[in-house]
Amino acid sequence: MAQQEEPLINDSSLEKSDASFIRQVQRLHQLTVYGRWLFAGCSWLLIAPGCLWNLRAEIALWQQYFTWVAVRYGLAFHPLATLGLSFCIAITISVLVWQSRNILLGLPQQEKQRLETQVCRIRQQGPTHPLWKWVCQ
C-alpha cells in the first residue's frame, strides 16, 4: 500500500512563518469555497434561463391549473430542460452540503493535506502560479 504524500515543508523560511502558512492554507480554502459558489451561480445564470425558457408554455399552464401531474409531464416531455435544472439544483445542493459539513465538522484531514500540498506547490512555483497573488500575498 502506498504511503500518502506529506507536504514539503523542509524550507527554513516555512518553519519561521508557520502562522503565515496556516493563513495561506485558509486563503486557499476560502478561494475554493468562492470558486464552488461561483460555479453554482454561473450554472444558474447560464443554464437555468434556457431551461426555463424551454418550459415557458408549461409554466403558463402550471400558473392556471397547478397539479403535480402537470409538473411531472411537463418535465418528462422536456428532457433537456429537466436535465439542466437538475444539474443546477444538484450543484447547489452539493456545495451546500460540502460547506455545511466543513462548518459543522471541520475540514477532513485528507482535505487539509491536499490544501497544504497545494500551498507548497504554489510557493515553489512562485509568482508565475495563477493563485500566487491571492494565496501568498
N, CA, C and O atoms as a DFTB+ gen file, in Angstrom:
548 C
 N C O
     1  1       0.851      -1.176       0.000
     2  2       0.000       0.000       0.000
     3  2       0.897       1.239       0.000
     4  3       1.826       1.331       0.801
     5  1       0.633       2.150      -0.856
     6  2       1.461       3.351      -0.973
     7  2       1.175       4.313       0.172
     8  3       0.039       4.451       0.625
     9  1       2.242       4.978       0.629
    10  2       2.066       5.960       1.692
    11  2       1.561       7.258       1.097
    12  3       1.828       7.577      -0.062
    13  1       0.827       8.002       1.909
    14  2       0.332       9.292       1.449
    15  2       1.470      10.285       1.413
    16  3       2.351      10.279       2.273
    17  1       1.440      11.131       0.414
    18  2       2.497      12.115       0.238
    19  2       2.317      13.251       1.233
    20  3       1.263      13.886       1.279
    21  1       3.342      13.503       2.022
    22  2       3.308      14.591       3.001
    23  2       3.689      15.892       2.315
    24  3       4.506      15.878       1.395
    25  1       3.123      17.013       2.734
    26  2       3.506      18.289       2.146
    27  2       4.978      18.584       2.417
    28  3       5.511      18.278       3.484
    29  1       5.608      19.180       1.432
    30  2       7.026      19.502       1.550
    31  2       7.190      20.784       2.343
    32  3       6.930      21.875       1.834
    33  1       7.619      20.655       3.587
    34  2       7.820      21.816       4.450
    35  2       9.245      21.755       4.995
    36  3       9.451      21.855       6.205
    37  1      10.232      21.591       4.107
    38  2      11.622      21.487       4.536
    39  2      12.329      22.830       4.549
    40  3      13.419      22.940       5.111
    41  1      11.752      23.834       3.959
    42  2      12.382      25.148       3.869
    43  2      12.397      25.807       5.248
    44  3      11.400      25.770       5.970
    45  1      13.541      26.413       5.612
    46  2      13.648      27.044       6.931
    47  2      12.745      28.263       7.041
    48  3      12.298      28.601       8.137
    49  1      12.468      28.931       5.919
    50  2      11.574      30.090       5.977
    51  2      10.141      29.658       6.282
    52  3       9.366      30.419       6.861
    53  1       9.792      28.418       5.883
    54  2       8.451      27.924       6.195
    55  2       8.313      27.650       7.689
    56  3       7.248      27.877       8.264
    57  1       9.376      27.166       8.319
    58  2       9.313      26.889       9.749
    59  2       9.141      28.179      10.542
    60  3       8.456      28.197      11.564
    61  1       9.759      29.250      10.072
    62  2       9.646      30.534      10.764
    63  2       8.259      31.142      10.571
    64  3       7.745      31.828      11.455
    65  1       7.667      30.890       9.426
    66  2       6.394      31.538       9.110
    67  2       5.259      30.522       9.124
    68  3       4.447      30.485       8.199
    69  1       5.198      29.701      10.162
    70  2       4.152      28.694      10.265
    71  2       2.770      29.338      10.309
    72  3       1.817      28.809       9.736
    73  1       2.661      30.476      10.987
    74  2       1.375      31.179      11.046
    75  2       0.975      31.674       9.662
    76  3      -0.202      31.630       9.304
    77  1       1.939      32.141       8.886
    78  2       1.602      32.607       7.540
    79  2       1.222      31.430       6.645
    80  3       0.372      31.576       5.766
    81  1       1.840      30.263       6.856
    82  2       1.477      29.073       6.086
    83  2       0.034      28.675       6.371
    84  3      -0.721      28.355       5.453
    85  1      -0.346      28.696       7.645
    86  2      -1.728      28.364       8.017
    87  2      -2.691      29.378       7.408
    88  3      -3.760      29.009       6.921
    89  1      -2.313      30.654       7.436
    90  2      -3.137      31.699       6.835
    91  2      -3.300      31.463       5.329
    92  3      -4.381      31.666       4.778
    93  1      -2.222      31.034       4.673
    94  2      -2.280      30.777       3.237
    95  2      -3.161      29.573       2.921
    96  3      -3.873      29.570       1.917
    97  1      -3.116      28.552       3.774
    98  2      -3.995      27.396       3.593
    99  2      -5.450      27.829       3.750
   100  3      -6.317      27.383       2.998
   101  1      -5.719      28.698       4.727
   102  2      -7.083      29.197       4.920
   103  2      -7.540      30.030       3.726
   104  3      -8.695      29.943       3.310
   105  1      -6.634      30.835       3.176
   106  2      -6.986      31.620       1.984
   107  2      -7.312      30.711       0.807
   108  3      -8.265      30.957       0.068
   109  1      -6.512      29.658       0.637
   110  2      -6.769      28.725      -0.460
   111  2      -8.109      28.031      -0.267
   112  3      -8.852      27.835      -1.228
   113  1      -8.423      27.658       0.976
   114  2      -9.732      27.057       1.243
   115  2     -10.850      28.053       0.944
   116  3     -11.875      27.689       0.367
   117  1     -10.651      29.303       1.337
   118  2     -11.651      30.333       1.066
   119  2     -11.823      30.525      -0.440
   120  3     -12.945      30.701      -0.915
   121  1     -10.734      30.493      -1.188
   122  2     -10.827      30.585      -2.649
   123  2     -11.576      29.390      -3.230
   124  3     -12.321      29.528      -4.200
   125  1     -11.375      28.217      -2.633
   126  2     -12.094      27.028      -3.083
   127  2     -13.593      27.190      -2.853
   128  3     -14.402      26.847      -3.715
   129  1     -13.954      27.713      -1.687
   130  2     -15.372      27.946      -1.383
   131  2     -15.961      28.949      -2.372
   132  3     -17.032      28.719      -2.933
   133  1     -15.257      30.064      -2.582
   134  2     -15.741      31.068      -3.533
   135  2     -15.861      30.490      -4.935
   136  3     -16.817      30.787      -5.651
   137  1     -14.898      29.667      -5.329
   138  2     -14.935      29.060      -6.656
   139  2     -16.126      28.139      -6.838
   140  3     -16.756      28.128      -7.896
   141  1     -16.433      27.365      -5.805
   142  2     -17.589      26.466      -5.904
   143  2     -18.894      27.246      -5.987
   144  3     -19.778      26.902      -6.772
   145  1     -19.016      28.300      -5.176
   146  2     -20.233      29.108      -5.246
   147  2     -20.309      29.878      -6.560
   148  3     -21.398      30.081      -7.095
   149  1     -19.173      30.304      -7.078
   150  2     -19.153      30.977      -8.375
   151  2     -19.610      30.029      -9.474
   152  3     -20.375      30.420     -10.355
   153  1     -19.146      28.781      -9.426
   154  2     -19.577      27.787     -10.410
   155  2     -21.078      27.532     -10.301
   156  3     -21.768      27.450     -11.317
   157  1     -21.587      27.406      -9.076
   158  2     -23.024      27.183      -8.886
   159  2     -23.823      28.379      -9.390
   160  3     -24.840      28.209     -10.063
   161  1     -23.369      29.585      -9.068
   162  2     -24.072      30.786      -9.531
   163  2     -24.047      30.922     -11.040
   164  3     -25.055      31.277     -11.652
   165  1     -22.903      30.642     -11.642
   166  2     -22.806      30.726     -13.108
   167  2     -23.682      29.675     -13.776
   168  3     -24.262      29.930     -14.832
   169  1     -23.782      28.506     -13.173
   170  2     -24.658      27.492     -13.763
   171  2     -26.115      27.950     -13.715
   172  3     -26.872      27.705     -14.654
   173  1     -26.512      28.614     -12.626
   174  2     -27.873      29.143     -12.565
   175  2     -28.070      30.274     -13.573
   176  3     -29.136      30.387     -14.176
   177  1     -27.053      31.107     -13.757
   178  2     -27.188      32.235     -14.683
   179  2     -27.111      31.817     -16.147
   180  3     -27.723      32.458     -17.002
   181  1     -26.373      30.758     -16.448
   182  2     -26.174      30.371     -17.840
   183  2     -27.085      29.233     -18.295
   184  3     -27.536      29.234     -19.440
   185  1     -27.363      28.276     -17.434
   186  2     -28.124      27.096     -17.839
   187  2     -29.611      27.245     -17.539
   188  3     -30.450      26.940     -18.387
   189  1     -29.939      27.711     -16.344
   190  2     -31.338      27.753     -15.905
   191  2     -32.238      28.629     -16.782
   192  3     -33.363      28.216     -17.061
   193  1     -31.805      29.825     -17.236
   194  2     -32.719      30.620     -18.071
   195  2     -33.146      29.906     -19.353
   196  3     -34.309      29.988     -19.749
   197  1     -32.220      29.211     -20.001
   198  2     -32.585      28.462     -21.207
   199  2     -33.551      27.335     -20.906
   200  3     -34.469      27.069     -21.681
   201  1     -33.341      26.675     -19.781
   202  2     -34.237      25.585     -19.392
   203  2     -35.635      26.116     -19.071
   204  3     -36.640      25.530     -19.472
   205  1     -35.681      27.221     -18.349
   206  2     -36.986      27.806     -18.016
   207  2     -37.679      28.346     -19.260
   208  3     -38.904      28.290     -19.367
   209  1     -36.890      28.872     -20.207
   210  2     -37.476      29.358     -21.461
   211  2     -38.084      28.195     -22.239
   212  3     -39.130      28.344     -22.871
   213  1     -37.436      27.054     -22.191
   214  2     -37.949      25.865     -22.862
   215  2     -39.240      25.375     -22.203
   216  3     -40.071      24.746     -22.858
   217  1     -39.406      25.655     -20.932
   218  2     -40.602      25.231     -20.190
   219  2     -41.666      26.327     -20.089
   220  3     -42.616      26.181     -19.318
   221  1     -41.533      27.416     -20.844
   222  2     -42.422      28.568     -20.654
   223  2     -43.895      28.234     -20.888
   224  3     -44.752      28.764     -20.180
   225  1     -44.220      27.372     -21.856
   226  2     -45.623      27.016     -22.091
   227  2     -46.173      26.210     -20.912
   228  3     -47.306      26.419     -20.480
   229  1     -45.368      25.301     -20.405
   230  2     -45.806      24.501     -19.258
   231  2     -45.933      25.354     -18.002
   232  3     -46.834      25.138     -17.191
   233  1     -45.037      26.319     -17.842
   234  2     -45.112      27.203     -16.676
   235  2     -46.399      28.022     -16.720
   236  3     -47.036      28.238     -15.689
   237  1     -46.782      28.477     -17.915
   238  2     -48.054      29.203     -18.051
   239  2     -49.227      28.293     -17.684
   240  3     -50.175      28.728     -17.031
   241  1     -49.157      27.038     -18.104
   242  2     -50.205      26.080     -17.748
   243  2     -50.218      25.828     -16.242
   244  3     -51.286      25.729     -15.639
   245  1     -49.038      25.724     -15.634
   246  2     -48.953      25.485     -14.192
   247  2     -49.531      26.651     -13.405
   248  3     -50.091      26.456     -12.326
   249  1     -49.396      27.868     -13.942
   250  2     -49.955      29.030     -13.251
   251  2     -51.481      29.004     -13.269
   252  3     -52.124      29.490     -12.339
   253  1     -52.055      28.441     -14.316
   254  2     -53.512      28.376     -14.397
   255  2     -54.066      27.179     -13.627
   256  3     -54.982      27.323     -12.818
   257  1     -53.507      26.005     -13.885
   258  2     -54.009      24.770     -13.278
   259  2     -52.829      23.979     -12.730
   260  3     -52.298      23.099     -13.406
   261  1     -52.426      24.290     -11.520
   262  2     -51.260      23.604     -10.966
   263  2     -51.647      22.256     -10.392
   264  3     -52.486      22.160      -9.496
   265  1     -51.021      21.215     -10.923
   266  2     -51.075      19.878     -10.331
   267  2     -49.684      19.277     -10.457
   268  3     -48.902      19.662     -11.327
   269  1     -49.388      18.336      -9.583
   270  2     -48.083      17.688      -9.646
   271  2     -47.963      16.816     -10.891
   272  3     -46.861      16.585     -11.390
   273  1     -49.088      16.338     -11.385
   274  2     -49.063      15.552     -12.620
   275  2     -48.650      16.436     -13.792
   276  3     -47.895      16.000     -14.662
   277  1     -49.140      17.673     -13.820
   278  2     -48.748      18.599     -14.887
   279  2     -47.250      18.897     -14.821
   280  3     -46.582      18.984     -15.851
   281  1     -46.735      19.051     -13.617
   282  2     -45.292      19.287     -13.460
   283  2     -44.516      18.064     -13.944
   284  3     -43.521      18.193     -14.658
   285  1     -44.973      16.892     -13.554
   286  2     -44.289      15.653     -13.948
   287  2     -44.262      15.491     -15.463
   288  3     -43.215      15.187     -16.035
   289  1     -45.399      15.689     -16.116
   290  2     -45.433      15.535     -17.568
   291  2     -44.696      16.665     -18.275
   292  3     -44.077      16.444     -19.316
   293  1     -44.755      17.857     -17.727
   294  2     -44.005      18.960     -18.321
   295  2     -42.511      18.696     -18.304
   296  3     -41.814      18.973     -19.280
   297  1     -42.020      18.159     -17.193
   298  2     -40.596      17.835     -17.105
   299  2     -40.252      16.588     -17.918
   300  3     -39.158      16.499     -18.476
   301  1     -41.167      15.632     -17.990
   302  2     -40.905      14.399     -18.733
   303  2     -40.800      14.659     -20.235
   304  3     -40.014      14.009     -20.923
   305  1     -41.586      15.604     -20.744
   306  2     -41.574      15.870     -22.182
   307  2     -40.567      16.939     -22.585
   308  3     -40.509      17.316     -23.755
   309  1     -39.780      17.431     -21.647
   310  2     -38.689      18.372     -21.927
   311  2     -37.432      17.871     -21.214
   312  3     -37.014      18.449     -20.211
   313  1     -36.828      16.794     -21.732
   314  2     -35.710      16.167     -21.009
   315  2     -34.475      17.063     -20.882
   316  3     -33.786      16.996     -19.864
   317  1     -34.174      17.895     -21.877
   318  2     -33.004      18.765     -21.767
   319  2     -33.204      19.835     -20.694
   320  3     -32.289      20.144     -19.931
   321  1     -34.407      20.392     -20.649
   322  2     -34.705      21.382     -19.613
   323  2     -34.658      20.731     -18.228
   324  3     -34.155      21.323     -17.273
   325  1     -35.179      19.525     -18.132
   326  2     -35.151      18.799     -16.866
   327  2     -33.720      18.494     -16.447
   328  3     -33.364      18.640     -15.278
   329  1     -32.904      18.071     -17.402
   330  2     -31.506      17.774     -17.108
   331  2     -30.758      19.032     -16.660
   332  3     -29.979      18.984     -15.708
   333  1     -30.992      20.154     -17.344
   334  2     -30.325      21.403     -16.977
   335  2     -30.719      21.892     -15.596
   336  3     -29.859      22.273     -14.801
   337  1     -32.015      21.886     -15.305
   338  2     -32.467      22.315     -13.978
   339  2     -31.996      21.349     -12.893
   340  3     -31.642      21.771     -11.791
   341  1     -31.992      20.058     -13.205
   342  2     -31.492      19.074     -12.237
   343  2     -30.016      19.291     -11.956
   344  3     -29.574      19.152     -10.816
   345  1     -29.247      19.633     -12.988
   346  2     -27.828      19.920     -12.805
   347  2     -27.637      21.118     -11.885
   348  3     -26.826      21.067     -10.960
   349  1     -28.383      22.203     -12.134
   350  2     -28.263      23.408     -11.298
   351  2     -28.632      23.115      -9.847
   352  3     -27.939      23.544      -8.925
   353  1     -29.710      22.392      -9.654
   354  2     -30.148      22.052      -8.300
   355  2     -29.128      21.143      -7.619
   356  3     -28.817      21.331      -6.443
   357  1     -28.605      20.159      -8.353
   358  2     -27.634      19.225      -7.776
   359  2     -26.338      19.929      -7.389
   360  3     -25.777      19.653      -6.328
   361  1     -25.860      20.831      -8.232
   362  2     -24.632      21.564      -7.919
   363  2     -24.837      22.417      -6.669
   364  3     -23.978      22.450      -5.788
   365  1     -25.965      23.098      -6.595
   366  2     -26.247      23.951      -5.443
   367  2     -26.333      23.129      -4.158
   368  3     -25.767      23.513      -3.135
   369  1     -27.032      22.010      -4.208
   370  2     -27.168      21.167      -3.018
   371  2     -25.824      20.576      -2.616
   372  3     -25.516      20.484      -1.427
   373  1     -25.021      20.174      -3.600
   374  2     -23.720      19.590      -3.252
   375  2     -22.801      20.617      -2.603
   376  3     -22.071      20.283      -1.670
   377  1     -22.823      21.859      -3.077
   378  2     -22.000      22.901      -2.456
   379  2     -22.523      23.214      -1.056
   380  3     -21.736      23.414      -0.130
   381  1     -23.839      23.257      -0.897
   382  2     -24.417      23.495       0.431
   383  2     -24.024      22.399       1.419
   384  3     -23.630      22.696       2.547
   385  1     -24.127      21.147       1.012
   386  2     -23.785      20.031       1.900
   387  2     -22.296      20.045       2.216
   388  3     -21.905      19.842       3.365
   389  1     -21.455      20.284       1.196
   390  2     -20.000      20.319       1.401
   391  2     -19.612      21.422       2.379
   392  3     -18.838      21.194       3.309
   393  1     -20.159      22.626       2.162
   394  2     -19.805      23.741       3.041
   395  2     -20.392      23.548       4.437
   396  3     -19.741      23.897       5.422
   397  1     -21.586      23.009       4.547
   398  2     -22.179      22.751       5.862
   399  2     -21.357      21.730       6.639
   400  3     -21.141      21.886       7.841
   401  1     -20.898      20.684       5.952
   402  2     -20.054      19.693       6.615
   403  2     -18.763      20.330       7.120
   404  3     -18.315      20.045       8.230
   405  1     -18.169      21.194       6.298
   406  2     -16.923      21.847       6.707
   407  2     -17.148      22.787       7.885
   408  3     -16.285      22.902       8.756
   409  1     -18.286      23.454       7.924
   410  2     -18.574      24.372       9.025
   411  2     -18.870      23.596      10.308
   412  3     -18.364      23.941      11.376
   413  1     -19.686      22.554      10.203
   414  2     -20.114      21.825      11.397
   415  2     -19.057      20.852      11.919
   416  3     -18.866      20.747      13.130
   417  1     -18.374      20.146      11.031
   418  2     -17.442      19.098      11.447
   419  2     -15.981      19.466      11.240
   420  3     -15.093      18.738      11.684
   421  1     -15.721      20.571      10.582
   422  2     -14.341      20.938      10.270
   423  2     -13.868      20.244       9.002
   424  3     -14.527      19.345       8.479
   425  1     -12.715      20.681       8.525
   426  2     -12.164      20.076       7.315
   427  2     -11.650      18.672       7.611
   428  3     -11.008      18.460       8.640
   429  1     -11.918      17.712       6.735
   430  2     -11.328      16.384       6.913
   431  2      -9.806      16.452       6.760
   432  3      -9.286      17.345       6.092
   433  1      -9.099      15.512       7.377
   434  2      -7.639      15.514       7.344
   435  2      -7.113      15.416       5.916
   436  3      -6.121      16.060       5.575
   437  1      -7.763      14.626       5.090
   438  2      -7.334      14.478       3.695
   439  2      -7.447      15.806       2.945
   440  3      -6.577      16.144       2.143
   441  1      -8.501      16.547       3.204
   442  2      -8.675      17.858       2.567
   443  2      -7.618      18.843       3.060
   444  3      -7.087      19.625       2.271
   445  1      -7.307      18.812       4.360
   446  2      -6.253      19.683       4.895
   447  2      -4.914      19.381       4.240
   448  3      -4.181      20.297       3.866
   449  1      -4.594      18.100       4.100
   450  2      -3.332      17.718       3.472
   451  2      -3.294      18.152       2.014
   452  3      -2.255      18.598       1.527
   453  1      -4.407      18.025       1.321
   454  2      -4.460      18.450      -0.079
   455  2      -4.221      19.947      -0.195
   456  3      -3.480      20.394      -1.070
   457  1      -4.848      20.726       0.687
   458  2      -4.655      22.176       0.667
   459  2      -3.218      22.549       1.012
   460  3      -2.641      23.437       0.385
   461  1      -2.636      21.877       2.007
   462  2      -1.245      22.161       2.379
   463  2      -0.293      21.835       1.236
   464  3       0.636      22.594       0.958
   465  1      -0.525      20.708       0.578
   466  2       0.315      20.331      -0.561
   467  2       0.187      21.346      -1.685
   468  3       1.177      21.711      -2.319
   469  1      -1.027      21.796      -1.925
   470  2      -1.236      22.768      -2.998
   471  2      -0.587      24.111      -2.659
   472  3      -0.033      24.765      -3.543
   473  1      -0.647      24.533      -1.391
   474  2       0.026      25.773      -0.991
   475  2       1.532      25.628      -1.173
   476  3       2.197      26.566      -1.615
   477  1       2.074      24.460      -0.837
   478  2       3.516      24.238      -1.045
   479  2       3.870      24.323      -2.520
   480  3       4.900      24.893      -2.877
   481  1       3.035      23.766      -3.374
   482  2       3.288      23.850      -4.821
   483  2       3.209      25.290      -5.312
   484  3       4.014      25.713      -6.141
   485  1       2.239      26.039      -4.798
   486  2       2.110      27.447      -5.190
   487  2       3.344      28.212      -4.749
   488  3       3.868      29.032      -5.504
   489  1       3.817      27.953      -3.528
   490  2       5.026      28.629      -3.028
   491  2       6.254      28.249      -3.845
   492  3       7.103      29.097      -4.122
   493  1       6.353      26.983      -4.232
   494  2       7.509      26.539      -5.007
   495  2       7.530      27.177      -6.390
   496  3       8.588      27.566      -6.884
   497  1       6.360      27.283      -7.012
   498  2       6.310      27.864      -8.358
   499  2       6.524      29.369      -8.314
   500  3       7.095      29.950      -9.237
   501  1       6.066      29.991      -7.243
   502  2       6.295      31.425      -7.082
   503  2       5.269      32.278      -7.812
   504  3       4.143      31.840      -8.048
   505  1       5.662      33.500      -8.171
   506  2       4.718      34.453      -8.759
   507  2       4.154      34.047     -10.117
   508  3       3.208      34.671     -10.598
   509  1       4.712      33.021     -10.740
   510  2       4.164      32.592     -12.029
   511  2       2.906      31.743     -11.867
   512  3       2.196      31.503     -12.844
   513  1       2.621      31.287     -10.647
   514  2       1.408      30.494     -10.416
   515  2       0.199      31.425     -10.427
   516  3       0.258      32.516      -9.859
   517  1      -0.912      31.006     -11.073
   518  2      -2.101      31.876     -11.160
   519  2      -2.699      32.262      -9.808
   520  3      -3.301      33.330      -9.692
   521  1      -2.549      31.423      -8.787
   522  2      -3.135      31.710      -7.471
   523  2      -2.159      32.394      -6.518
   524  3      -2.513      32.651      -5.368
   525  1      -0.958      32.692      -6.959
   526  2       0.084      33.259      -6.096
   527  2      -0.381      34.537      -5.412
   528  3      -0.243      34.679      -4.197
   529  1      -0.930      35.463      -6.187
   530  2      -1.267      36.765      -5.593
   531  2      -2.444      36.677      -4.621
   532  3      -2.566      37.523      -3.736
   533  1      -3.311      35.674      -4.766
   534  2      -4.440      35.553      -3.836
   535  2      -4.084      34.734      -2.604
   536  3      -4.668      34.937      -1.539
   537  1      -3.140      33.819      -2.731
   538  2      -2.804      32.940      -1.617
   539  2      -1.596      33.445      -0.832
   540  3      -1.626      33.465       0.399
   541  1      -0.550      33.848      -1.519
   542  2       0.731      34.125      -0.857
   543  2       1.001      35.601      -0.618
   544  3       1.991      35.919       0.042
   545  1       0.214      36.485      -1.095
   546  2       0.497      37.907      -0.873
   547  2      -0.566      38.541      -0.017
   548  3      -0.495      39.734       0.274
